[in-house]
Amino acid sequence: MPYTLYRGDERSPEAIRDAGGFGAWVSLSLTQARALVGRFNNASTDDVDLPRQGHRLIAQVNTGKKAKLLDLTRYVKVIRDRTSVQVSTDLTPECGGYASGNIFKMRFDSLYSHDSQTGLVIHNPDSLEVTSHFGAKVITDTGDLATARLIAITSKGSEVYFLTPIPVANISYCKLKGSDSWQAV
């Protein structure tokens, strides 16, 4: 089942192609992304080794207190500056209010949803949307976080936060600012 996600971005399609896709201001390695999700998905108190540039998130994460995946989604939701470790995307073309620039359309042919409350893993769920105010999900490209190359988190609402880069191969179309038509990327 293919999934479509959107991202508002001021950069041109050429710039996105040249960059190899979308990346966070502060990039996490796969090991760091897995550890970050694991710390919250398992409600552990272990510190997570994160790049020092992500100091705002580090201050929330490495406290020694137990927290849940929903807490992590709340943390990344408010960090929207050059210390962010996530690539924000949306299930709708409105892009969570960031649709004033170029809008990029991404396609993912197959995804897995890992429910943080039940532990249930669903291949190609009907929707990536979380309907409960108390729920959160990990979204990956494999059924096991240990082998995932794409790792995202989501909670109530339409935003999906990628903790790993989004490859240009998944970015299919762009609607340029002020345009009503989609063009191939």
C-alpha positions in Angstrom: 0.0 0.0 0.0 1.7 3.3 -1.0 1.7 6.2 1.5 1.9 9.8 0.5 3.5 12.4 2.8 4.1 16.1 2.2 6.7 18.7 3.2 6.8 22.4 2.9 10.3 23.7 2.1 11.7 26.9 0.7 14.5 25.1 -1.3 14.2 24.3 -4.9 13.7 20.8 -6.3 17.2 21.0 -7.6 18.6 21.8 -4.2 16.7 18.9 -2.7 18.1 16.6 -5.4 21.6 17.9 -4.9 21.3 17.3 -1.2 20.2 13.7 -1.8 16.8 14.3 -0.2 15.6 15.8 3.1 17.8 15.7 6.2 17.5 17.2 9.7 19.5 20.3 10.8 21.2 17.9 13.2 21.6 14.5 11.6 21.3 11.3 13.7 23.0 8.1 12.7 20.9 5.0 12.4 22.3 3.9 15.7 21.4 7.2 17.4 17.9 7.2 15.9 17.3 3.6 17.0 18.6 4.3 20.5 16.5 7.5 20.8 13.3 5.6 19.8 14.3 2.6 21.9 14.8 4.8 25.0 11.2 6.1 24.8 9.5 3.1 23.3 10.9 0.9 26.2 10.5 3.6 28.8 14.1 3.2 29.9 16.1 5.8 31.8 19.3 5.3 29.8 21.1 8.3 28.3 21.2 8.5 24.6 24.3 9.6 22.7 23.1 12.5 20.6 25.1 15.1 18.6 25.9 18.1 20.8 24.2 20.4 18.3 20.9 18.8 19.4 21.3 20.3 22.8 17.7 21.2 23.3 16.6 17.6 22.8 19.5 16.3 24.9 18.2 18.5 27.8 14.8 16.8 27.6 16.0 13.2 26.9 19.0 12.6 29.2 17.3 13.3 32.5 17.3 9.9 34.1 13.5 9.9 34.2 11.2 7.4 32.5 9.3 8.8 29.6 7.2 7.4 26.8 7.2 7.7 23.0 4.4 10.3 23.2 6.8 12.5 25.3 9.4 12.3 22.5 6.9 13.3 19.9 6.0 16.3 22.0 9.7 17.3 22.4 10.4 17.2 18.7 7.2 19.0 17.8 8.3 22.2 19.6 11.9 22.2 18.4 11.7 24.0 15.0 15.2 25.5 14.7 18.7 24.5 13.8 18.9 22.2 16.8 16.2 19.9 15.5 16.9 16.2 14.8 13.8 15.6 12.8 12.5 16.1 9.3 8.9 17.2 9.7 6.4 15.9 7.2 2.6 15.8 7.0 -0.2 13.5 5.9 -1.9 16.5 4.2 -0.7 18.9 1.5 -1.3 21.7 4.0 2.0 20.6 5.6 1.1 21.6 9.2 0.9 25.3 8.2 4.2 25.3 6.4 2.7 25.2 2.9 3.6 28.8 2.0 6.7 27.8 0.1 7.3 24.8 -2.2 5.3 21.7 -1.3 7.1 18.3 -1.9 5.1 15.1 -2.3 6.8 11.9 -1.1 5.8 8.3 -1.7 6.6 5.3 0.4 5.5 1.9 -1.1 5.6 0.0 2.1 5.8 1.0 5.8 5.4 -0.6 9.2 3.6 0.9 12.1 4.8 0.0 15.6 2.2 0.9 18.3 4.0 2.2 21.4 1.2 1.1 23.8 0.4 -2.3 22.5 3.7 -3.3 20.8 1.7 -4.4 17.8 3.6 -4.1 14.5 1.4 -3.7 11.4 2.7 -4.0 7.8 1.0 -1.4 5.6 -1.6 -0.1 8.0 -4.7 1.6 6.6 -3.4 4.9 7.9 -0.4 6.4 9.7 -2.6 8.7 11.6 -2.8 8.3 15.4 -6.3 9.0 16.6 -5.8 8.9 20.4 -4.5 11.8 22.3 -2.4 9.3 24.4 -1.0 7.2 21.5 2.2 7.4 19.5 3.7 5.2 16.8 7.1 4.4 15.3 7.0 4.2 11.5 9.7 2.2 9.8 10.5 0.6 6.5 11.0 -2.8 8.1 9.1 -4.8 10.8 12.1 -4.6 13.2 13.6 -1.3 14.5 17.0 -3.0 14.5 17.0 -3.3 10.7 15.1 -0.2 9.8 16.7 2.4 7.6 13.8 4.8 7.7 12.6 5.7 11.2 9.9 8.2 12.0 7.6 8.9 15.0 4.0 10.3 15.1 1.3 11.1 17.6 -2.2 12.7 17.5 -2.4 14.9 14.4 -1.2 14.7 10.9 2.6 15.3 11.4 5.1 12.5 10.9 8.7 13.3 12.2 11.5 11.4 10.5 14.6 10.8 12.6 16.5 9.5 9.6 17.0 11.3 6.3 14.3 11.0 3.6 16.1 9.8 0.4 15.5 11.7 -2.9 14.2 8.4 -4.3 11.1 8.9 -2.2 10.5 12.5 -3.2 8.3 12.3 -6.3 6.7 15.7 -7.0 6.9 19.4 -6.1 4.3 22.1 -6.3 6.3 25.4 -6.6 5.2 28.4 -4.5 2.3 30.1 -6.2 1.6 27.2 -8.6 -1.4 24.8 -8.7 0.4 22.0 -10.6 2.7 19.3 -9.5 6.0 18.7 -11.4 8.3 15.7 -11.1 11.3 16.1 -8.9 
